[in-house]
Each structure stands twice: as C-alpha cells, then as structure tokens.
Amino acid sequence: MGASTSVREEHLLTVRTDRDGSSLLVRASGEIDFASAGLLEEELGRALGCDASMVVLDLGDIDFIDVTSLGVLLSGAERFREEGNRLSVWLGSGAAVPRLLELCGGKDELPLTD
C-alpha cells in the first residue's frame, strides 16, 4: 500500500494521520480537551482497526491536555495492548502531556518511546 494522509480538525485539535506501507503515524497538535477528546478517541479507534503493524501517536505538538483526554489516551493504550501492542506514544519536547502525566499518573500505562 502506498503513502496516504488524512487531516481532521475539531475545536482546537488537529489530527493528521500518515500511512506509509505498514506504518501509521498519528500526529495530534493543538489542544485536547473535553470538546476535542472525541476526535482523538475516533482516530485511535480507526488506527486500531487498520492493518498497520505499528502505530505511532505523536503528541509533541500538544499545547494543552485535560484529564478527560488523559482517560482517552489510557483507554486507547489499553485497547492496543489487548490487540497486540502495536502502539507507541511519542511525547516530543512539548511539556503539556508530560506535566499532566506527572500530576495525575498514568505514565507507566502508556507505551512511551524516545
């Protein structure tokens, strides 16, 4: 399968999905909050349902994330774990997601990568 891209936006969140062969890169940028967490949940569900052997969730450009969104991330990671550990989460140099993980916990529940 060749390369393909889709971009979806909701509220202040943009999710860009790039497929290249057997890899899928899901890049979230902006703010993940109560109003936009559903978009992230939908995109993770679509990624889970695809036949990619590896899915990378890039959260490096997230400026804000709330507790609702943390729940979406943790439940998404759990679903991927049940389906064969195909998810890897990259936090990049952004501070929002690591800060929330520090405050609320859950870092050990996400399959983090450098």
N, C-alpha and C positions, 0 to 999 in steps of 0.2 A: 504494500500500500504506500502511496506517495505522501508527501507532506500536505497537511491541511491546517487551517486556522479558523477559529470561531471567536468572536468577541461579544460578550453580553454585559450590559450595564444595568444597575438598579440603585437608586438613591445615589450614594457617593462611592459605590463599589463598582469596579470594572474587573471582569474575569476574562482573561484571554487563554484559550486552550490551543496549543500547538501539538499536532500529531506528526511524527516523523517515523515511519516504519513501525516498530513495536513499542516505541516510547511515547508517552503522553506527558506534556508539561502544562500544568495549570497554574497560571500566574494571576494572583489577586493583587489589586492595587487600590489605594484609597482607604475607605473606612468600612469596617464590618461591624454593624450594629443591629439592633432589633429589626430595623426596616430593611436591611440588606442581607441578613444571615440566611434567609431562604434561598437567595441566589447561589450562595456558596454551597449550601446543602444540595441543591439541584445539580450543580456542576460536579460535586463529589459523587453523587449518585450516578450521573452519566459516565464519569470516569470509571467507577466501579463496574458498570455494565459493559464497558468496552473490552476488547480483547487485547489491550496493551499489556505487555509483560511487565512494564514498570511505569508507575505514575509518580511524578514529582509535583508536589504542591509548593509553589514558591510564594512565600509570604513576606519577602524582603521589602516590598513597597507598601506595606500596610502602615498607615499613619495612626489609626485608632482601631481598637477592638474592644468589645464589651464582653461581659460574662455570658450572655446568650450565645454569642459567636464562639466562645471557648467550648461551650457544650456541643455545638455543631462540629467543631474540629475533633473533639474527643470521640463523639459517636461515629464520625466518619472514619477515624483511625481504627476504631474497634471493628467496624464493618469490613474494612480492608484486611485487618488481622484475621478475621473469620474466613476470608476468601483467599488467603494465601500470601499475605504480607507483600503486596505489590506497591505499597505507598511509601514514599519518602518525603519528609517535610523539611524544607529549607527556610530558615529564618532570616538569612542575609544579615545586613548590618542595621536593619531597622530596629528600633527599640520597643515599639508598641507591643508586639506579641511576646517577646521575652519578659517584658515588665509584667504583663498580665499573668504569665505562667509563674513568675516569681511570687506574685501576690496571692494567686489562687491555687497554685499547684497544677499538676497535670503534665509537667514536662516529661516525666518518665512514661507517660501514656502515649506520647507522640513519637513516631519513628523519625527522629531528627537526623539530619545529615549536614555535613560541612559544605 
